[in-house]
Amino acid sequence: MGWLMDVFGDVPDPRTGNAQRHCLLDILTIALVASVCGAESCVDFAEFAEDRERLLREFLALENGLPSHDTFSRVFRLLDPAAFGRAFEAFVVDLGAGVAGVLAIDGYGLSASFRQGLSERGLVWAVGIPCKQKVYRADVTMIFPVAGRGRPRKRHVPDTTSVSAQAMLEEAPWRMLSWRWATKGCLKARFAARRVRAADGPPQRIGTMGAQHLQGEEVCLIGEHRSNGDRKYYLSSLPADTSLTRLAGRSRRAGSANRRISS
């Protein structure tokens, strides 16, 4: 909690008098944790707090109970955007510094804007993604299609179709790697990696497939097959010459940033 106080303590409270019934830091912390877990609105923030009140009280005072969705809405309408933006940027940078320069937040791997925002800030990141996340080969190029019939085509399209992350790694070489020792011995799993372009570019109609997302930035797709049968997939902005061992280690840390929020 002290970490969040250091980061968000300088954000000015826009409320006065009785309107300050709930601590601003409590409101921001609940909204931040809820957002990491997938909340997208003030109603979601309030419902998240109700569902996890017992957990939140372990590190928040909540002297006057839980904030309502109206409270969240009112506070975020009044907050100084510049001050909150600076604090949030410091939060993201500090969060990334805690995992050796790789920022990883569970639940946000699906968000293309989130990944793109990290890259724009110059941060190196690794995020978990579902097996159905669409990707292109790294060498995909744009071509001008020849119309078999009808009007001439007006837009370029990728020279290959996007496939799921799982399908992209089906033919990749897999290696058994270990990343650390635990009480039950060395932790191991099989890993594979390929350079790809995430299908998170602007949507465009491509032939009979309808609207498809074009290729985005080049990243590394990493797969993990665990001994219990679980399969995990990650995207990372680590450089192309990064070894598979290092990619595996960084991917295993994806999600560790979440646990820091409650510390």
The 8 nearest C-alpha neighbors of each residue, nearest first, counted from 0:
[[1, 3, 2, 262, 4, 58, 261, 260],
 [0, 2, 4, 3, 5, 262, 6, 8],
 [1, 3, 5, 0, 4, 6, 262, 260],
 [4, 2, 6, 0, 5, 1, 7, 8],
 [3, 5, 8, 1, 7, 2, 6, 0],
 [4, 6, 2, 3, 8, 7, 1, 9],
 [5, 7, 3, 4, 86, 8, 90, 2],
 [8, 6, 4, 9, 10, 86, 3, 5],
 [7, 9, 4, 5, 10, 6, 24, 3],
 [8, 10, 7, 11, 6, 86, 5, 82],
 [9, 11, 7, 8, 82, 83, 12, 86],
 [12, 10, 9, 13, 79, 82, 78, 8],
 [11, 13, 14, 10, 23, 78, 15, 19],
 [14, 12, 77, 78, 11, 15, 74, 79],
 [15, 13, 12, 18, 19, 16, 74, 77],
 [16, 14, 18, 19, 17, 13, 12, 20],
 [17, 15, 18, 19, 14, 20, 13, 12],
 [16, 18, 19, 20, 15, 14, 21, 22],
 [17, 19, 16, 20, 15, 14, 21, 70],
 [20, 18, 17, 21, 14, 16, 15, 22],
 [21, 19, 18, 17, 63, 22, 16, 62],
 [20, 22, 19, 23, 63, 66, 61, 25],
 [23, 21, 25, 24, 26, 19, 20, 61],
 [22, 24, 26, 25, 27, 21, 12, 19],
 [23, 25, 27, 26, 22, 28, 7, 4],
 [26, 24, 28, 22, 23, 27, 29, 59],
 [27, 25, 23, 29, 24, 28, 30, 22],
 [28, 26, 24, 30, 29, 25, 31, 23],
 [27, 29, 31, 25, 30, 26, 24, 32],
 [30, 28, 32, 26, 31, 27, 33, 25],
 [31, 29, 33, 27, 28, 44, 32, 34],
 [30, 32, 28, 34, 33, 29, 27, 35],
 [33, 31, 35, 29, 34, 30, 28, 36],
 [32, 34, 36, 30, 38, 35, 31, 44],
 [35, 33, 38, 37, 31, 36, 32, 30],
 [34, 36, 32, 33, 37, 31, 106, 107],
 [37, 35, 33, 34, 38, 106, 32, 105],
 [36, 38, 34, 35, 39, 33, 106, 107],
 [39, 37, 34, 43, 33, 36, 40, 44],
 [38, 40, 43, 34, 37, 41, 44, 33],
 [41, 39, 43, 42, 38, 44, 34, 68],
 [40, 42, 44, 68, 43, 71, 72, 45],
 [41, 43, 68, 45, 40, 44, 46, 67],
 [42, 44, 40, 46, 38, 41, 45, 47],
 [45, 43, 41, 47, 42, 46, 30, 33],
 [44, 46, 68, 48, 42, 47, 43, 67],
 [47, 45, 49, 43, 48, 44, 50, 42],
 [46, 48, 44, 50, 45, 49, 43, 33],
 [47, 49, 45, 51, 52, 46, 50, 44],
 [50, 48, 46, 52, 47, 51, 45, 65],
 [49, 51, 47, 48, 52, 46, 53, 45],
 [52, 50, 48, 54, 53, 49, 47, 55],
 [53, 51, 55, 49, 48, 54, 50, 56],
 [52, 54, 56, 51, 55, 57, 50, 49],
 [53, 55, 51, 52, 57, 56, 58, 59],
 [56, 54, 52, 57, 53, 59, 58, 51],
 [57, 55, 59, 58, 53, 54, 52, 60],
 [56, 58, 55, 54, 59, 53, 60, 261],
 [57, 59, 56, 55, 0, 60, 261, 54],
 [60, 58, 56, 61, 55, 57, 25, 0],
 [59, 61, 62, 56, 58, 25, 57, 22],
 [62, 60, 64, 63, 59, 65, 56, 25],
 [63, 61, 60, 64, 21, 22, 65, 59],
 [64, 62, 61, 21, 20, 65, 66, 60],
 [63, 65, 61, 62, 66, 21, 60, 52],
 [64, 66, 61, 67, 63, 48, 49, 45],
 [67, 65, 70, 21, 45, 64, 68, 71],
 [68, 66, 70, 69, 45, 65, 71, 42],
 [67, 69, 42, 41, 71, 45, 70, 72],
 [70, 68, 72, 67, 71, 73, 41, 66],
 [71, 69, 67, 73, 68, 72, 66, 74],
 [70, 72, 68, 74, 69, 73, 41, 75],
 [71, 73, 69, 70, 75, 74, 41, 68],
 [72, 74, 70, 76, 71, 75, 69, 77],
 [75, 73, 77, 71, 76, 72, 78, 70],
 [74, 76, 78, 77, 72, 73, 71, 79],
 [75, 77, 73, 74, 78, 72, 71, 79],
 [76, 78, 74, 75, 13, 73, 79, 14],
 [79, 77, 75, 76, 80, 74, 13, 83],
 [78, 80, 82, 81, 83, 77, 11, 13],
 [81, 79, 83, 82, 84, 78, 85, 77],
 [82, 80, 84, 83, 79, 85, 86, 78],
 [83, 81, 85, 84, 79, 80, 10, 86],
 [82, 84, 86, 80, 85, 81, 10, 87],
 [85, 83, 81, 87, 82, 86, 80, 88],
 [86, 84, 88, 82, 83, 87, 81, 89],
 [85, 87, 83, 89, 84, 88, 7, 6],
 [86, 88, 90, 84, 89, 85, 83, 91],
 [89, 87, 85, 91, 90, 86, 84, 92],
 [88, 90, 86, 92, 87, 91, 93, 85],
 [89, 91, 87, 93, 88, 92, 94, 6],
 [92, 90, 94, 88, 93, 89, 95, 87],
 [93, 91, 89, 95, 94, 90, 96, 88],
 [94, 92, 96, 90, 95, 91, 89, 97],
 [95, 93, 91, 92, 97, 96, 90, 256],
 [94, 96, 102, 92, 97, 100, 93, 101],
 [97, 95, 93, 100, 98, 94, 99, 92],
 [96, 98, 95, 94, 99, 93, 100, 256],
 [99, 97, 96, 101, 95, 100, 102, 94],
 [100, 98, 96, 101, 97, 95, 102, 249],
 [99, 101, 96, 95, 98, 123, 102, 97],
 [102, 100, 124, 123, 95, 98, 99, 125],
 [101, 103, 95, 124, 125, 123, 100, 98],
 [102, 104, 253, 125, 126, 254, 124, 256],
 [103, 105, 254, 256, 107, 257, 126, 253],
 [106, 104, 254, 107, 127, 103, 126, 253],
 [105, 107, 108, 36, 104, 37, 35, 109],
 [106, 108, 109, 110, 105, 104, 113, 35],
 [107, 109, 126, 128, 127, 110, 106, 105],
 [110, 108, 107, 128, 111, 106, 129, 132],
 [109, 111, 113, 107, 112, 108, 114, 106],
 [110, 112, 114, 113, 199, 115, 109, 108],
 [113, 111, 115, 110, 114, 116, 199, 117],
 [112, 114, 116, 110, 111, 115, 117, 107],
 [115, 113, 111, 117, 116, 112, 118, 110],
 [114, 116, 112, 118, 117, 113, 111, 119],
 [115, 117, 113, 119, 114, 118, 112, 120],
 [118, 116, 120, 114, 122, 115, 119, 113],
 [117, 119, 121, 115, 120, 116, 122, 114],
 [118, 120, 116, 121, 117, 115, 122, 114],
 [121, 119, 117, 118, 122, 116, 115, 123],
 [120, 122, 118, 119, 117, 123, 116, 124],
 [123, 121, 117, 120, 118, 124, 102, 101],
 [124, 122, 101, 236, 100, 237, 102, 121],
 [123, 125, 102, 101, 235, 236, 103, 122],
 [124, 126, 235, 103, 234, 253, 102, 250],
 [127, 125, 108, 103, 233, 234, 253, 104],
 [126, 128, 233, 108, 232, 105, 253, 234],
 [127, 129, 108, 233, 232, 109, 126, 132],
 [130, 128, 131, 132, 232, 127, 231, 109],
 [129, 131, 165, 164, 132, 232, 163, 128],
 [132, 130, 163, 129, 164, 133, 165, 162],
 [131, 133, 163, 164, 129, 130, 128, 134],
 [134, 132, 163, 162, 198, 161, 164, 131],
 [133, 135, 197, 198, 161, 162, 196, 163],
 [136, 134, 161, 196, 195, 197, 137, 198],
 [135, 137, 195, 138, 139, 196, 134, 194],
 [136, 138, 195, 196, 194, 139, 135, 217],
 [139, 137, 136, 140, 195, 135, 196, 194],
 [140, 138, 136, 137, 158, 157, 135, 159],
 [141, 139, 157, 158, 138, 142, 159, 156],
 [140, 142, 157, 156, 155, 158, 143, 139],
 [143, 141, 155, 156, 158, 157, 144, 140],
 [142, 144, 155, 156, 145, 154, 141, 152],
 [145, 143, 142, 146, 152, 155, 156, 154],
 [144, 146, 147, 143, 152, 151, 148, 142],
 [145, 147, 148, 151, 152, 144, 149, 150],
 [148, 146, 145, 149, 151, 150, 144, 152],
 [147, 149, 146, 150, 151, 145, 152, 144],
 [150, 148, 151, 146, 147, 152, 145, 153],
 [149, 151, 152, 148, 146, 153, 147, 145],
 [152, 150, 146, 153, 149, 145, 148, 144],
 [153, 151, 154, 146, 150, 144, 145, 143],
 [152, 154, 151, 155, 143, 144, 150, 156],
 [155, 153, 152, 156, 143, 144, 142, 203],
 [154, 156, 143, 142, 141, 144, 157, 153],
 [155, 157, 141, 142, 143, 158, 154, 205],
 [158, 156, 141, 159, 140, 142, 139, 160],
 [157, 159, 140, 141, 142, 139, 156, 160],
 [160, 158, 157, 139, 161, 135, 136, 140],
 [161, 159, 162, 135, 157, 158, 134, 136],
 [160, 162, 135, 134, 133, 159, 198, 163],
 [163, 161, 133, 134, 166, 167, 160, 135],
 [162, 164, 133, 131, 166, 132, 165, 134],
 [163, 165, 167, 130, 166, 132, 131, 133],
 [164, 166, 130, 163, 167, 168, 169, 131],
 [167, 165, 169, 163, 168, 164, 162, 170],
 [168, 166, 164, 165, 169, 163, 162, 170],
 [167, 169, 171, 166, 170, 165, 164, 191],
 [168, 170, 166, 171, 167, 165, 172, 164],
 [171, 169, 168, 172, 167, 166, 173, 191],
 [170, 172, 168, 169, 191, 173, 192, 193],
 [171, 173, 191, 170, 174, 192, 168, 190],
 [174, 172, 191, 190, 189, 171, 175, 192],
 [175, 173, 189, 190, 176, 191, 172, 188],
 [174, 176, 189, 188, 190, 187, 173, 177],
 [177, 175, 187, 188, 189, 174, 178, 244],
 [176, 178, 187, 186, 179, 185, 188, 175],
 [177, 179, 248, 186, 187, 176, 180, 247],
 [180, 178, 186, 185, 177, 181, 187, 184],
 [179, 181, 185, 184, 186, 182, 178, 183],
 [180, 182, 184, 183, 185, 179, 186, 178],
 [181, 183, 184, 180, 185, 186, 179, 187],
 [184, 182, 181, 185, 180, 186, 179, 187],
 [183, 185, 181, 180, 182, 186, 179, 187],
 [184, 186, 180, 179, 181, 187, 177, 183],
 [187, 185, 177, 179, 180, 178, 184, 181],
 [188, 186, 177, 176, 185, 178, 175, 189],
 [187, 189, 225, 175, 176, 224, 226, 190],
 [190, 188, 175, 224, 174, 223, 173, 176],
 [191, 189, 223, 173, 174, 222, 175, 188],
 [190, 192, 173, 222, 221, 172, 171, 174],
 [191, 193, 221, 220, 222, 219, 243, 190],
 [194, 192, 220, 219, 195, 221, 191, 168],
 [193, 195, 219, 137, 218, 220, 217, 192],
 [196, 194, 137, 136, 218, 135, 217, 219],
 [195, 197, 217, 135, 137, 216, 215, 214],
 [196, 198, 134, 215, 199, 214, 135, 195],
 [199, 197, 214, 134, 212, 133, 213, 215],
 [198, 200, 215, 197, 212, 111, 214, 213],
 [199, 201, 213, 215, 214, 212, 198, 202],
 [200, 202, 212, 213, 203, 199, 214, 211],
 [203, 201, 212, 211, 210, 213, 200, 204],
 [204, 202, 210, 211, 205, 212, 201, 213],
 [203, 205, 210, 209, 211, 206, 202, 208],
 [206, 204, 209, 208, 203, 210, 207, 211],
 [207, 205, 208, 209, 204, 210, 156, 144],
 [206, 208, 209, 205, 204, 210, 211, 203],
 [209, 207, 206, 205, 210, 204, 211, 160],
 [208, 210, 204, 207, 205, 211, 206, 203],
 [209, 211, 204, 203, 202, 205, 208, 212],
 [212, 210, 202, 203, 204, 209, 213, 205],
 [211, 213, 202, 200, 198, 201, 199, 203],
 [214, 212, 200, 198, 201, 202, 211, 199],
 [213, 215, 198, 200, 196, 197, 199, 135],
 [214, 216, 200, 197, 199, 196, 198, 213],
 [217, 215, 196, 218, 197, 214, 200, 115],
 [216, 218, 196, 195, 137, 215, 197, 194],
 [219, 217, 236, 195, 235, 194, 196, 216],
 [218, 220, 194, 235, 234, 193, 195, 236],
 [219, 221, 234, 193, 192, 233, 194, 195],
 [222, 220, 192, 233, 232, 191, 234, 219],
 [223, 221, 232, 191, 190, 231, 192, 233],
 [222, 224, 190, 231, 230, 189, 232, 225],
 [225, 223, 230, 189, 188, 229, 190, 231],
 [226, 224, 188, 229, 227, 228, 230, 223],
 [225, 227, 228, 188, 224, 229, 187, 189],
 [228, 226, 225, 229, 224, 230, 188, 187],
 [227, 229, 226, 225, 230, 224, 231, 223],
 [230, 228, 225, 227, 224, 231, 226, 223],
 [231, 229, 224, 223, 225, 228, 232, 222],
 [230, 232, 223, 222, 224, 229, 233, 130],
 [231, 233, 222, 128, 221, 127, 130, 223],
 [234, 232, 127, 221, 128, 126, 220, 222],
 [233, 235, 220, 126, 219, 125, 221, 127],
 [236, 234, 125, 219, 237, 124, 218, 126],
 [235, 237, 218, 124, 123, 219, 238, 125],
 [236, 238, 235, 123, 241, 239, 219, 124],
 [239, 237, 240, 241, 236, 219, 218, 235],
 [238, 240, 241, 237, 194, 219, 218, 242],
 [239, 241, 238, 242, 237, 243, 194, 246],
 [242, 240, 239, 238, 245, 243, 237, 246],
 [243, 241, 245, 244, 246, 240, 239, 247],
 [242, 244, 246, 245, 247, 241, 192, 191],
 [245, 243, 247, 242, 246, 248, 176, 178],
 [244, 246, 248, 242, 247, 243, 249, 241],
 [247, 245, 243, 249, 248, 244, 250, 242],
 [248, 246, 250, 244, 245, 249, 243, 251],
 [247, 249, 245, 251, 246, 250, 178, 244],
 [248, 250, 246, 252, 251, 247, 245, 253],
 [251, 249, 247, 252, 253, 248, 246, 125],
 [252, 250, 248, 249, 253, 247, 254, 178],
 [251, 253, 250, 249, 255, 254, 248, 103],
 [254, 252, 103, 250, 251, 126, 255, 125],
 [253, 255, 105, 104, 256, 103, 257, 252],
 [256, 254, 257, 252, 258, 253, 103, 259],
 [257, 255, 259, 254, 258, 104, 103, 94],
 [258, 256, 255, 259, 260, 254, 104, 105],
 [257, 259, 256, 260, 255, 261, 262, 254],
 [260, 258, 262, 256, 257, 261, 255, 94],
 [259, 261, 258, 257, 262, 256, 32, 0],
 [260, 262, 259, 258, 0, 58, 257, 55],
 [261, 259, 260, 0, 258, 2, 58, 1]]
